[in-house]
Amino acid sequence: MPGPLNGVRVLDLTGVVSGPFATMFLADQGADVIKIEPIGGDITRRSRASIDKNGEFSALFISSNRGKRSLSIDVKSEAGREVLAKLVAQADVLVQNFRPGTMERLGLGADELRQRHPRLIYVSISGVGETGPYVKKRVYDPIIQGLSGFADIQSQPVTNRPQMIRTIVCDKTTAVMTAQAVAAALYAREKTGKGDHIKVAMLDVMISYLWPEGMSQYTVVGAEAAAGDPNDRPDLVFKTTDGYITAGTISDSEWQGFCKATRDPELANDPRFATPGARSVNATARIHKMQEYIAQHSTAEWLERLDAADVPCAPILRRGEIIHNEQVVARGIITEFDQPTVGRVRQPKPAARFELNESAIGGPAPRIGEHSREVLAQLGYDERSIDKMVSDKAVRLAG
């Protein structure tokens, strides 16, 4: 059964991760995503270790571009601009993440295209937006982690040295926000008949994402100095005799359950932890106390005790353990397929599961220009015209 976005055509003029990851979600949900690549291909094909003999694929590229079609053209050439104009006329959505001003110089700015195609949904992804003193900065994920507070919230407890999160959280969160915004714009277009220009800045996304608990002491204006930092406490990583677990004791029932699991009758009588408020004020002491007990037994024993007491808990899995974890296996979260020139690859299935309009991985990631001839033929170009564009280096075919 086709996905919920079946029939929607998306032009993906993005590179790196924030844009490609967003359009990959749309492809998973049934959209026809045409990835417009430069003649040399997306930078992420080469910015990580190559995993195929031709040097066209990195694991990062596959995991951000599966299920798309690749058209490799020189957008600065006359032929390339002509092809793009024809594609835009047939597109529902165009997504780009060039630096502000680049698309306008190519004659592909939002105002110009939407004037000609009022139903077009035009998406501009940027690092810090289109205004302000940082607008010309070259921006990658760590820059946004530094500006948005994410590095600060990870600060080491003793030295207070900021630390980066060791994954490209800003790129990937921006991708999720972008995909959601596209779906909203498509819905609005069904009611009004008009497209929109969606602007998504990574900085805006990450400040918004961090805000609910990460910026809670700055929520009430004028009370910042008096508010304690809710993150100024150890994390919930507890070492057992043979590994690590995490456990939560927010509610009274959860704390009482933990006390029961320790089999120490005196712990439940400690006034520092008797109420939710007291446990919050004394969070550091509480977490250190929990560690004292947890260090005495194995992971399996603690998980059995805590589950029996209905306390939220889980093993902390090493990345190599995730694909074999019993819950992950039971859910069928990870699937496998053949990636040409690479071999068998693993990917997580689409996280949003639709009962009627099922989403699914649409196929492997494309080679550079793998669908160039197919897409151009659909636009009405004959074989001779396509061959000329290839010889003129305006178009690349997979070779």
C-alpha positions in Angstrom: 0.0 0.0 0.0 1.4 3.4 -0.9 2.4 5.8 1.9 0.4 8.9 3.0 2.5 11.2 0.7 2.0 9.1 -2.4 1.7 11.4 -5.4 3.7 14.2 -3.8 6.8 15.2 -5.8 9.7 16.7 -3.8 12.8 18.4 -5.3 15.7 18.0 -2.9 18.4 20.5 -3.6 20.0 20.0 -0.2 23.3 18.6 1.0 25.0 17.4 4.2 22.3 16.1 6.7 19.6 18.6 7.8 17.9 18.7 4.4 18.6 15.2 3.1 17.4 13.6 6.3 14.2 15.7 6.2 13.4 14.7 2.6 14.2 11.0 3.4 11.4 11.0 5.9 9.1 12.3 3.1 10.4 9.5 0.8 9.7 6.9 3.5 6.1 8.2 3.6 5.6 7.7 -0.1 6.8 11.0 -1.8 8.7 10.9 -5.0 11.9 12.6 -3.9 14.3 13.7 -6.7 17.7 14.4 -5.3 19.4 17.1 -7.4 23.1 16.5 -7.0 26.1 18.4 -8.4 28.2 16.6 -10.9 30.6 15.5 -8.1 27.7 14.3 -5.9 26.6 15.2 -2.4 29.5 16.1 -0.1 28.4 13.4 2.4 29.2 10.7 -0.1 32.8 11.5 0.6 32.9 13.3 3.9 32.9 10.0 5.8 34.8 6.8 5.2 33.8 5.2 1.9 32.0 1.8 2.2 32.0 0.8 -1.4 34.7 0.2 -4.0 33.6 3.1 -6.2 33.8 5.7 -3.4 30.2 6.8 -4.0 28.7 5.8 -0.6 29.3 6.5 3.0 27.1 5.0 5.7 25.9 8.6 6.5 24.8 9.2 2.9 22.9 5.9 2.8 21.1 6.7 6.1 20.1 10.1 4.9 19.1 9.4 1.2 17.5 6.0 0.9 14.5 5.7 -1.3 15.3 8.8 -3.5 16.1 9.2 -7.2 19.3 11.0 -8.1 19.5 13.5 -10.9 23.1 14.9 -11.3 23.2 18.2 -13.1 25.2 21.4 -13.2 22.6 23.9 -12.0 24.8 26.8 -13.2 24.7 25.6 -16.8 22.0 26.8 -19.2 20.8 23.2 -19.7 20.8 22.6 -15.9 18.7 25.7 -15.3 16.3 24.7 -18.0 15.9 21.2 -16.5 15.3 22.6 -13.1 12.6 25.0 -14.4 10.7 22.1 -15.9 11.1 20.1 -12.7 9.8 23.0 -10.5 6.7 23.3 -12.7 5.9 19.7 -11.8 6.9 19.8 -8.1 4.8 20.1 -5.0 7.8 20.8 -2.7 11.2 22.3 -3.2 13.7 22.0 -0.3 17.1 23.8 -0.3 19.7 24.5 2.3 22.2 26.7 0.4 23.6 29.8 2.2 21.1 32.7 2.1 21.2 34.4 -1.3 22.6 31.5 -3.3 19.3 30.4 -4.8 18.4 34.0 -5.8 21.7 34.2 -7.7 20.8 31.0 -9.6 17.4 32.4 -10.5 15.7 29.9 -8.1 14.7 32.3 -5.3 11.5 31.7 -3.4 9.7 34.9 -4.5 10.4 34.3 -8.2 9.4 30.6 -8.2 6.3 31.0 -6.1 5.1 33.9 -8.3 5.2 31.5 -11.2 4.0 28.5 -9.3 1.7 29.6 -6.5 1.0 26.1 -5.3 4.7 25.4 -4.7 5.8 24.8 -1.2 9.3 26.2 -1.0 11.5 25.3 2.0 14.7 27.1 3.0 16.8 25.5 5.7 19.6 27.6 7.2 22.0 27.6 10.1 21.1 30.8 11.9 18.4 32.3 9.6 18.4 35.1 7.0 18.9 38.1 9.3 21.4 39.1 12.0 25.1 39.5 12.3 25.8 35.7 11.9 24.0 35.4 8.7 27.1 34.9 6.6 28.7 32.3 8.9 29.5 28.9 7.6 27.5 26.7 10.0 27.7 23.1 11.0 26.1 21.2 13.9 28.7 22.0 16.6 28.3 25.8 15.9 24.6 25.5 16.7 25.3 23.3 19.8 27.5 26.1 21.0 25.0 28.9 20.3 21.8 27.1 21.5 22.8 26.0 25.0 23.3 22.3 24.2 27.0 22.4 24.9 26.4 24.2 28.2 23.7 21.7 29.4 26.2 18.9 28.9 28.9 20.7 31.0 31.1 18.6 33.2 29.9 18.7 36.8 33.2 19.6 38.5 35.0 21.8 36.0 31.8 23.3 34.3 33.5 22.8 31.0 30.9 22.7 28.2 30.8 19.6 26.1 29.4 18.7 22.7 26.8 16.0 22.3 28.5 13.3 20.3 25.9 13.1 17.5 24.7 15.7 15.0 21.6 16.4 17.1 21.0 19.9 15.6 21.0 18.6 12.0 18.7 15.7 12.7 16.3 17.6 14.9 16.0 20.3 12.3 15.2 17.6 9.7 12.3 16.3 11.8 11.0 19.8 12.3 11.2 20.4 8.6 9.4 17.3 7.6 6.6 18.1 10.0 6.3 21.6 8.6 6.1 20.3 5.0 3.3 18.0 6.0 1.4 21.0 7.6 2.0 23.1 4.5 0.6 20.3 2.2 -2.5 20.1 4.4 -3.0 23.9 4.3 -2.6 23.8 0.5 -5.4 21.3 0.3 -7.7 23.9 2.0 -6.5 27.1 0.4 -4.9 26.0 -2.9 -1.8 28.1 -2.1 1.7 27.0 -1.3 4.0 28.6 1.2 7.6 29.6 1.9 8.8 27.7 5.0 12.0 29.0 6.6 13.6 26.7 9.2 16.8 27.8 11.0 18.8 25.3 13.0 19.3 27.8 15.8 15.6 28.5 16.1 14.8 24.8 16.2 17.4 23.9 18.9 16.5 26.8 21.2 12.9 25.8 20.9 13.7 22.1 21.5 15.9 22.8 24.6 13.4 25.2 26.2 10.8 23.1 28.1 13.1 21.8 30.8 16.6 22.9 29.7 15.7 26.6 30.0 13.1 26.3 32.8 15.0 28.6 35.2 14.7 31.3 32.5 11.0 30.9 31.9 9.8 33.4 34.5 11.0 36.9 33.7 12.8 38.5 36.6 13.2 35.3 38.5 16.3 34.0 36.8 18.8 34.6 39.6 16.6 32.9 42.2 15.8 29.8 40.2 18.0 26.8 40.6 19.4 25.0 37.6 17.4 21.7 37.3 20.2 20.2 35.3 22.8 20.8 38.1 22.9 17.2 39.2 24.5 13.9 38.3 23.0 12.1 35.3 21.0 8.9 35.8 23.7 6.5 34.8 24.3 3.9 37.6 27.1 1.4 37.6 26.3 -2.2 38.5 28.8 -4.9 39.2 28.8 -5.8 35.5 27.4 -2.9 33.5 25.2 0.2 33.7 21.5 0.8 34.1 19.3 3.9 34.4 16.3 4.3 36.7 13.8 7.0 37.5 12.3 7.9 40.9 10.2 11.0 40.3 6.9 10.0 41.9 6.3 8.8 45.5 5.4 5.3 44.3 8.6 5.0 42.2 10.8 6.1 45.1 9.0 3.7 47.5 9.5 1.0 44.9 13.2 1.7 44.7 13.4 1.6 48.5 11.7 -1.8 48.5 14.0 -3.0 45.8 17.1 -2.1 47.9 15.7 -4.3 50.8 16.9 -1.7 53.2 14.0 -0.6 55.5 15.8 2.5 56.7 16.0 4.2 53.3 12.3 4.9 53.1 12.6 6.8 56.4 15.2 9.3 55.2 13.5 12.7 55.3 15.7 14.1 52.5 13.8 11.9 50.0 10.4 11.6 51.6 8.5 13.9 49.2 8.9 14.9 45.5 10.0 18.3 46.5 12.6 17.0 48.9 13.9 14.6 46.3 14.3 17.5 43.9 16.1 19.7 46.3 18.3 16.8 47.4 18.7 15.3 43.9 22.4 15.0 44.0 22.4 13.3 47.4 19.5 11.0 46.2 21.3 10.0 43.0 24.6 9.3 44.9 22.6 7.2 47.4 21.0 5.2 44.7 24.4 4.5 43.2 25.6 3.1 46.5 22.9 0.4 46.5 23.1 -0.3 42.7 26.8 -0.8 42.8 26.3 -3.9 45.0 24.5 -6.1 42.4 24.4 -7.1 38.8 22.5 -5.4 36.0 20.2 -8.4 35.6 19.4 -8.6 39.3 18.6 -4.9 39.6 16.4 -4.9 36.5 14.5 -7.8 37.9 14.1 -6.1 41.3 13.1 -2.7 39.8 10.6 -4.2 37.3 9.0 -6.1 40.2 8.6 -2.8 42.1 7.3 -1.0 39.0 10.2 1.4 38.9 11.2 2.8 35.4 14.5 1.2 34.5 16.5 -0.1 31.6 20.0 -1.4 30.8 22.2 1.2 29.2 23.1 -0.5 25.9 26.3 -0.2 24.0 25.7 0.7 20.4 26.8 -2.8 19.3 24.1 -4.3 21.6 21.1 -2.3 20.3 20.4 -4.4 17.2 20.2 -7.6 19.3 18.2 -6.1 22.2 15.0 -8.1 22.9 12.7 -5.1 22.7 14.3 -3.8 19.5 14.0 -7.3 18.0 10.4 -7.7 19.1 9.4 -4.4 17.5 11.2 -5.2 14.3 12.8 -1.7 14.3 15.8 -2.7 12.3 15.5 -4.0 8.8 18.0 -5.0 6.1 18.2 -4.6 2.3 20.8 -4.8 -0.5 22.6 -1.6 -1.3 24.1 -1.9 -4.8 28.0 -1.7 -4.8 28.0 -1.9 -1.0 26.2 -5.1 0.0 23.7 -5.9 2.8 22.9 -2.8 5.0 20.9 -2.2 8.1 18.4 0.7 8.5 15.8 1.6 11.1 12.2 1.4 9.8 10.2 4.6 9.6 9.4 5.5 13.2 5.8 6.8 12.5 3.7 3.7 11.8 0.5 4.3 9.8 -2.2 1.7 10.1 -3.8 2.5 6.7 -1.2 4.4 4.6 1.8 2.4 5.6 5.2 4.1 5.4 8.2 2.1 4.2 11.7 2.4 3.1 11.4 3.0 -0.6 14.7 1.4 -1.6 18.4 1.9 -1.4 20.2 5.2 -1.7 20.9 6.1 -5.3 24.3 6.3 -7.1 25.3 9.7 -8.4 23.0 10.4 -11.4 21.5 6.9 -11.2 18.1 8.3 -12.4 19.3 11.2 -14.5 18.2 9.6 -17.8 14.9 8.4 -16.4 14.0 11.8 -14.9 15.0 13.7 -18.1 13.0 11.3 -20.3 10.0 11.9 -18.1 10.4 15.7 -18.7 10.3 15.0 -22.5 14.0 15.0 -23.4 14.9 12.5 -26.1 18.0 10.3 -26.1 20.0 12.6 -28.4 19.3 15.7 -26.1 20.3 13.8 -23.0 23.5 12.5 -24.6 24.4 16.1 -25.6 23.9 17.3 -22.0 26.1 14.5 -20.8 28.8 15.3 -23.3 28.6 19.0 -22.3 29.1 17.9 -18.7 25.8 19.5 -17.7 24.4 16.1 -16.7 26.1 13.1 -15.2 24.8 9.5 -15.5 25.7 6.7 -13.1 28.7 4.9 -14.6 
